[in-house]
Amino acid sequence: MVKNVVEVRDLVVVRGEREVLPGISLDVSAGVTGLLGPSGCGKTTLMRCLVGAQRVRSGTAAVLGERAGSPPLRTRIGYVTQAASVYDDLTVAENLAFFARVLGVDRAQVDEAVAAVGLDDHRSQVVSRLSGGERSRASLAVALLGTPDLLVLDEPTVGLDPVLRRDLWDLFHRIADRGAAVLVSSHVMDEAERCHRLLLMREGRIIADGSPDEVRRSTGAPDIEQAFLHLVEGRGDAA
Ligand SMILES: Nc1ncnc2c1ncn2[C@@H]1O[C@H](COP(=O)(O)OP(=O)(O)OP(=O)(O)O)[C@@H](O)[C@H]1O
């Protein structure tokens, strides 16, 4: 068994004129890992590297022992971007059935994925008539097809009410409990408390890495929000 699900070493990514990731290194293992950092610090760029959607200048990114983006990883990684990635003119069930066929996944998994994201009552609804939160849950259901070993979720709870957010976090934990790695970016600090491990980023670098308790302790802050401000404003360095 591969210990680290993700291994990134000295990764350099340039977007436009800017070195967005100036040589980042990190590992991600099973469990729920939160990726936090100010807007523009490079979270999405890093996630794009892990799914093979980002051109890199140098360094390496490996997932489950394979080069990120290589074909064997196709069904082993689920990725949800900030924009919903389902077809507007198909129903929820039709979208799932389509992606199940593309991925070569058993149709039985469609029902499981729809139930997991709480869209049972909307399975026959055309996506264009769903609310924003329902639409993003439909995208999440697609990412769950194939029972991925790595789930990469770019701010999956934006625009969701507290009940749905809690339900989704319970789902992330259930997925992690069966041995998968779940990497979630978020701006919501109470969500950070629900992660097994936190990676705090600033300007394309990891500035803190540890459990919520460890991050709090290393900064002497009473909560993650204060710890985050402390680190991001450069008054400490816990990494
Ligand atoms: N297509 C692009 N061309 C040039 N620069 C880009 C492009 N996409 C993103 N960038 C820049 O790369 C940097 C990192 O962006 P990225 O989307 O990775 O940040 P982020 O941490 O995910 O931000 P947010 O929390 O706002 O989603 C930003 O400065 C952004 O302006």
The ligand as a Gaussian input file, in Angstrom:
#p B3LYP/6-31G(d) Opt

LIG

0 1
 N       -5.385000      31.483000     -16.216000
 C       -4.578000      32.213000     -15.471000
 N       -3.639000      33.013000     -16.042000
 C       -2.809000      33.750000     -15.290000
 N       -2.819000      33.785000     -13.956000
 C       -3.731000      33.034000     -13.341000
 C       -4.655000      32.206000     -14.055000
 N       -5.423000      31.567000     -13.152000
 C       -5.008000      31.966000     -11.938000
 N       -4.000000      32.838000     -12.050000
 C       -3.289000      33.479000     -10.925000
 O       -2.688000      32.472000     -10.158000
 C       -2.731000      32.824000      -8.775000
 C       -3.265000      31.665000      -7.974000
 O       -4.606000      31.400000      -8.349000
 P       -5.425000      30.220000      -7.706000
 O       -6.734000      30.168000      -8.433000
 O       -4.601000      29.002000      -7.676000
 O       -5.639000      30.762000      -6.210000
 P       -6.589000      30.253000      -5.047000
 O       -5.756000      30.179000      -3.824000
 O       -7.290000      29.007000      -5.474000
 O       -7.640000      31.443000      -4.915000
 P       -9.184000      31.462000      -4.452000
 O       -9.195000      31.109000      -2.993000
 O       -9.585000      32.878000      -4.710000
 O       -9.927000      30.471000      -5.320000
 C       -3.583000      34.082000      -8.673000
 O       -2.724000      35.182000      -8.473000
 C       -4.263000      34.187000     -10.012000
 O       -4.434000      35.524000     -10.382000

